[in-house]
Amino acid sequence: MSKLINVSAIKKLAKSQQGKRVSKDFIEALDRYVCVKVLSACSEHNGGKKTLDSGVAFYILGQK
């Protein structure tokens, strides 16, 4: 099951905002996505900083 995300918060968000249910497969895929993105952020140079900040998040995740 999920290692990185809060499953109940994701389910509540989907239910309250759009009236949707969330499948186990969706949770697992989302968790894998988050894991890949965190590892990708960790591999960025970021000026030698040891802290991941919003600049790295915008770069890795994209900004809308």
Steps between C-alpha positions, in 0.01 A plus 500: 500500500595866512833602646506872432148637474213533744237273345207628703581863414512414127168314524337787692623754246368304202166434672440852632617689189365283221293222655746239374632185659870405488612149408788307650671507159476880489652530848786267406568690175492834681738370764744379230476839328577686823794269570649561153457876532659515847797295383530724193496810721769348720726448200483870396800716589298791651807713566647248741213537748399197701140620531240447229309825463220645289744589221589135455134403523403743225787377284429130548120507516438789264308812580151576373 
